[in-house]
Amino acid sequence: MTESTNPSPTDEPKADETFTWTTEPSPTDDANGAGSATAKDILESVRNVVDDLAERAAPTVRELSARAAELTAIAADKAAPFAKRAGEVTADASGKLASRSREWASELRASVGTAEQSPAASAETPATPTAGFEPAEGIRETTEESSQS
C-alpha cells in the first residue's frame, strides 16, 4: 500500500519547495542596472515631452477659458431680466398672500367669536370659504359628506 500506482518518471526533476532570496550578485544584475538606466532615460524623455506639451497648450487653454467666460457672461446677461421679473412677481405674490392671510385670520377670529356666542347657529350654517381662496383638498368632500348624512 505504500507504493503508488502511478510511478513518477525519472526524467522529470522534482520540485524544490524551498525558496530563499540570495544576496549574491548575479551576472544579470549588470543587465538590470542597464535596464533601470534605460527606464530612467525613457521616463525623463516622457517628462520632457509632457512639459513641452503643457507649454504649447497653455495659450489654447487660456483662449478656451476666455471663450467659456464670455459665454457665461452672455448667458448671465440674458438671464438677468428673467430673474428680475421672477423676483418682482414673487414679491408681488408674496405681498398678496400676506394680505389675504391676514384677512382670513381676522375672519377666523371673528367667526370664532360669533360661534362662542351662539353655538347652535354656527352648527347649522356651513362655513363659507374666504373670497379668492380655494378650499384645501378634501374640504369639499367632507362638507358634502356631512350635508348628506
BELZIGI-V699468 format. One record per helix or strand of 3 or more residues. SS is the DSSP state (~ for helix, > for strand). FROM is the first residue (numbers start at 0). TO is the last residue. If there is no record, write none. Layout:
<<SS,FROM,TO> <SS,FROM,TO>>
This chain:
<<~,27,116> <~,118,123> <~,138,147>>
